[in-house]
C-alpha cells in the first residue's frame, strides 16, 4: 500500500490528531538529537510571534511525523537572516524505512516557501553520523558549509539550499 502523505500546520489539527501526534515516538538517539514529538509540537504551538511553525505529516489524516520551521529571531546565531531553519524533523518509528524521507522533506520545503515567500534559503543542522538524513538532504541539492561543527549534542553538519523564487522549482523537482 502506497502512503498518501500531506502536511498541515499543527495549529490546524483536531484535538484527537494532536493527542495522536504526541504519542508518536522515535529512537532514544533520535529524540536526543531532534527532540520528542511533544517538544517539537509544543515549540510550534506556544510561539505567538509567528516565527516558529510546527507542521504535521499526515497519512490519511493520521499523524506520522512532524517538523518545525523557524525564522529569526528564533533561530541559532549561525542562521542567516534571509533563511528558514528546519528543526525536529522526524517520522514515527513505525513509519521509518518506508521511503518517506524525500516526500516529507519536499512537503516541509514547500511549507517554508508558502509561509515565508521572502526567504532565500533553507538551513539545518544534522548529526554527523546520520547518513540516511544526510543522503536525503543532499539529494535535494543541499550543500554542506564545510567543517563538521560541535553542536548541542555532538558533531553536526550545517546544510543549506536556496529557496528563492528562481530556485524552488528545481529544488522540489
Secondary structure, DSSP 8 states (H G I E B T S, - for coil): ----EEEEEGGGS-HHHHHHHHH----HHHHHHH--HHHHHHHHHH-SSSSEEEEEEEETTEEEEEEEEE-TTSS-TTS-TTEEEEEEEEE-TTTTTSS-HHHHHHHHHHHHHHH-TT--EEEEEEETT-HHHHHHHHHTT-EE-SS-EE-SSSEEEEEEEE-STTTHHHHH-
